[in-house]
Amino acid sequence: NAQLAERSMVSPQSANEMVKMMEQRGWIARESPSGHGRIIQIGLTQEGLNLLKKCDEAVVVVEAALLAEVQKEDQGPLYVQLKAMVRGLSMLTL
């Protein structure tokens, strides 16, 4: 959960709670590879994959709505700036 917490920019405790909730809802499954002690792998279940597909479809709709009023020639530079902002956030430590 430490890697997940770091990549998600949340505390390890919050990451653990998210994992527990997703596991209870049947979206993910945890397994410990033999011979690796404390290492736990987390993977999507079929239900989780189905949910991910729905989320991906929703993102396409939301992105289209967000860009509907942005000129085509402005979309590329906007994307570059948004990616820079995300990189900045990923370096933030509170």
Residue, then its C-alpha position, 0 to 999 in steps of 0.5 A: n500500500a505504500q507504493l499505491a499511497e505515494r502514486s495516489m498522493v494520499s497517506p498509507q492509511s487512506a490507501n489501505e482504506m481505499v483498497k479495503m473498500m474496493e476489495q469489499r465491492g469486488w473490484i479488486a483482489r489481493e494475492s501474496p506471491s509465494g516466497h515474497g513474504r510481505i509483498i501483496q499484489i493487487g489486481l482488477t477482478q472482472e467486475g473491476l474491469n467492467l467498471l473501469k470500462k464504464c469509467d473510461e467511456a464516461v471520461v471520453v464524454v466529460e473530455a468532449a464536454l470540457l473541450a467543446e468550447v475550446q478551439k482545436e488549435d488551443q487544445g494541444p497547448l492546453y493539454v501541455q499546460l495541464k500535464a505540467m500542472v499534474r507534474g507539479l502536483s506530483m512533486l507536492t509534499l504536505 
